[in-house]
Amino acid sequence: MNNSRNPDWVTQGKTIKQLISELQTFENQDLQVEISLDGGETSKPISLVRKRRSICMLVNSEIE
């Protein structure tokens, strides 16, 4: 357990392999993918997937 209020599985994130494996369990592979930073209250579509330094980043490119 880390020293924040969140358990490790929340803050450690997923690898590309883990994410793909989880997404492959969805029966409907044509579902739209969005990302939320507030526990699902709001979400935004993923516009881009890019490599930034040593991470894979999901990006929303909407102009506010």
Backbone torsions as a table, in degrees:
resi	resn	phi	psi	omega
1	MET	NA	134.7	177.2
2	ASN	-82.1	178.4	-174.5
3	ASN	-92.9	15.3	172.3
4	SER	-95.8	-175.2	179.1
5	ARG	-77.9	-8.9	-176.8
6	ASN	-99.8	142.9	175.0
7	PRO	-70.4	162.7	-177.4
8	ASP	-55.7	-39.5	-176.3
9	TRP	-63.4	-21.1	178.4
10	VAL	-81.3	-42.1	-171.0
11	THR	-94.9	-18.7	-177.3
12	GLN	-77.4	-22.6	-179.6
13	GLY	76.9	-170.4	-177.4
14	LYS	-128.0	153.7	171.3
15	THR	-82.6	166.5	175.4
16	ILE	-56.9	-44.2	-179.5
17	LYS	-60.1	-43.9	179.5
18	GLN	-65.4	-41.3	179.8
19	LEU	-64.5	-46.2	178.8
20	ILE	-60.8	-44.3	179.4
21	SER	-59.0	-44.1	179.2
22	GLU	-66.6	-42.2	-180.0
23	LEU	-64.9	-31.6	-180.0
24	GLN	-68.6	-13.8	177.9
25	THR	-78.6	-13.6	178.9
26	PHE	-75.2	127.2	-179.7
27	GLU	-62.1	-44.4	-179.4
28	ASN	-92.0	101.5	-178.7
29	GLN	-79.5	0.0	179.3
30	ASP	-99.4	7.9	178.1
31	LEU	-63.2	143.0	173.3
32	GLN	-68.5	140.4	179.4
33	VAL	-106.7	129.3	176.9
34	GLU	-130.5	167.5	179.1
35	ILE	-127.8	143.0	179.7
36	SER	-126.3	142.1	176.3
37	LEU	-111.4	6.8	-177.2
38	ASP	-131.6	36.3	176.1
39	GLY	73.7	17.3	176.9
40	GLY	99.9	-2.5	178.2
41	GLU	-61.8	-43.9	175.3
42	THR	-131.5	158.5	178.3
43	SER	-149.6	161.4	179.1
44	LYS	-134.4	146.6	177.0
45	PRO	-68.8	152.5	175.9
46	ILE	-85.4	118.3	-178.5
47	SER	-88.4	-40.5	-175.2
48	LEU	-140.0	152.6	169.0
49	VAL	-122.3	122.9	-176.7
50	ARG	-140.6	161.9	175.9
51	LYS	-96.6	128.4	177.3
52	ARG	-130.6	112.7	-172.2
53	ARG	54.0	-117.4	-176.3
54	SER	-107.5	22.6	179.5
55	ILE	-127.3	157.4	171.1
56	CYS	-95.6	124.7	-175.0
57	MET	-115.0	129.9	172.6
58	LEU	-92.1	126.6	-170.6
59	VAL	-122.2	136.7	167.9
60	ASN	-105.7	124.7	-174.0
61	SER	-106.6	16.2	178.7
62	GLU	-63.9	142.2	175.5
63	ILE	-91.3	123.3	-178.2
64	GLU	-72.1	NA	NA
